[in-house]
Amino acid sequence: MAKTKQTGRARRKQDEAEALAPQARGASASAGPELEDLDAFIEKVLEEAGEEFLDEFRQIEGE
Amino acid sequence: MRPRIYGTETEYALHYRTGGESSETWDEEELARHFEEGASLIGEAAQEVVAPAAGEFLGNGGRFYLDRGGHPEYATPECSSVFDLVAHEQAGDRLMLEIARKAQARLRREGRPATLSVFKNNADFHGNSYGSHENYLVTPRASDRLETLIPFLATRQVFAGTGKVSVPGRSGDVAYQVSQRADFFGCVFNDRASGERGIIHTRKREVHQPGENRRLHIIVGDSNLSEAAMALKIGSTGLVLRVLEEGRIEGLPQLCSPVDALKMVSRDPGQRLEIQGKRAGRTALEIQSAYLERVQRTLGRGKLNGEETRVLEVWSRMLEGLSRVRFSPKAGILEDDPGDVRRQVDWVLKLWVLSRADAEGTGDGGCAGSARRRQIDLRYHDLDPRKSIFARCRELGLTDRVVEEADVQRARVDPPRNTRAWTRGVLIRDMVERKVEVRVATWDRLRLGGTGRGAECTPFFASCGRRAPPVDVKLDDPFDAEDPARRPEVREFIAAWEGGGSDV
């Protein structure tokens, strides 16, 4: 696992660019119908769950 | 070569939504009452699903029960093969899902506007954690030098972590962490499994046959969905234990601050960790490589069985693949994964999914800790394949499998062949068929007792009007996989029972 070695202004600019428009080469290197299926599946699951689900997902401490 | 026994315990997260007030505003007492109600539904549904069983113990040799905090828990039977264990852990996931569906069906039948979901993860976004525990049978010699394992255990999250979207303000300046559990540990050894948890849990370490076997209980791992990660987590730990048992563990890098290192690796696995007696630090991958090399040098090919050789090869390839993964912990995105490590490592696959969703989505998609990202994180771990992102990835062929689906189905029913789980499971199944009540108090004791008038009867058994003197069956030897019908005490009990001499 490696991080890109940059310093100062260049790194800040890079971080900002990543945060605003992540391009994730590793994530988009392959394409195909299965990836379209996965994207559609994720969008459907997120839509059905609703935002309140996150707040409601509260657990009691286990072991 | 001495065989090893492995087992895991998985605490699931229950989400019980009643349609009323949001649990976010509840105090601890209200939350506990709510979970009690959800857990009770699960408990009742389990009665219909888990037969044949003897109380909490199942015909496949495992155990299903409700643990602290209303978490349903599945403990696998004792397995002597890593790949058997992978099948059995997933059998527990299937069982849990089946029980949750049964409970949900009941809610629907009764017209109650409630839903019930189950997740295999280890943390919510409110600062609570629940466990994934591992058990290994080790020699007393290994048990006395467990501190030498700590650098390995603190860094194996690089392939065994399941990943977590950070909650803003709780995880420093990183948007994504490698491990779900790392933040919840306060010391190296402890006899408590909550509060200040220790990487190694020291309570209940004895098993029968003192002087021969000890139980090593590791509670620092995440609950894996990836079969490959599950196998590598258990298999590599088993290999390192072999080196320890052979007395060849000395000289490996020891961490100055193991608990800090655990958390540092989770936040940024590329950073250097302080090592005792060394000026230069080591990365998590360098520490893992040191352990891998020691295993290769100490055990070599001649001393390894086929399964261990397979684990060693996967471990070696994994560390090489991980060295080429590029990502930004701060932005929480995957930049490159040329070795397709995501096919085997949960935290990389989840990060890949998050990065895809950021690129595809709109709105707040790219913001660290956004609701969208946290939803994806949670849904990765949903056990229901209709909502589970991991299950969808597997269905689409985006992850590697290391066991056959048929092995998982078989593990749902059959105990492993080479340990005392076989005796336990077969005995439970056989006795349930004969309408004999079996009580299993512990992993190493069973009591066969006749169900009769005045006797307490579990819902699994119908009264059949017979009685026989109860008998205790001891399972002291963890490798005792004898056919239970060959045991004299069991034969005598069956003869008395079948003979009907004590009819009531």
Interface residues (C-beta under 8 A of the other chain):
Chain A: M1 A2 K3 T4 D15 E18 A19 L20 A21 P22 Q23 A24 R25 G26 A27 S28 A29 E34 L35 D37 L38 D39 F41 I42 E43 V45 L46 E48 A49 E51 E52 F53 L54 D55 E56 F57 R58 Q59 I60 E61 G62 E63
Chain B: E11 A13 L14 H15 R17 S22 S23 E24 W26 E28 L31 A32 F35 D67 R68 G69 G70 H71 F119 D124 F125 H126 N128 S129 Y130 G131 H133 V158 A193 S194 I219 D268 P269 G270 L285 L322 S323 R324 V325 R326 F327 S328 P329 K330 A331 I333 L334 E335 D336 D337 P338 R342 W352 V353 S355 R356 A357 D358 A359 E360 G361 G366 C367 A368 A371 R372 R374 Q375 I376 L378 R379 K387 I389 R392 C393 L396 G397 L398
